[in-house]
Amino acid sequence: MAERFTHFDAEGQAHMVDVGDKAITARRAIASGNIRMQPKTLAMILEGRHKKGDVLGIARIAGIMAAKRTSDLVPLCHPLPLTKVSIEFDSDRTLNSIHCSATAETHGQTGVEMEALCAVQIALLTVYDMCKSVDRGMVIENIRLEEKSGGKSGHWRRADLPGT
């Protein structure tokens, strides 16, 4: 069978994929991304000197909330009963960046890739929003799925290729 986009019917009309006959399995997805900034902005965040408070703590909550609301934001996404969402941040002072990793899990009939990707994006947008008054030049980049497991397609992990 030729590969095709699953969100279009035979006539090319967009539709929500029917997952009713799929098996309920444990599903997990990990996504990541980065935000680059000026050294002084990174220092303010890491040293807790930002006047708006705990930037990464608030960004973590925003990412979790975003994962829970993904189906409200992405039109053909199924609403999922998430069993876990975690957001982790790592800083890199040599690159003046913060790396965000989001893990989303459920037991269901469809995957949680969109929830993990949405969580990363909103967590990093929250960092931007909270820090834009001191650094409008921040760059959010490399938002991507790193790994997924569960379902008929099984386990997938991003290959270590240049530029990925």
Helices and strands as residue ranges (DSSP letters): E 25-36, H 39-46, H 55-68, H 70-73, E 82-92, E 97-108, H 113-131, E 139-149, E 156-157
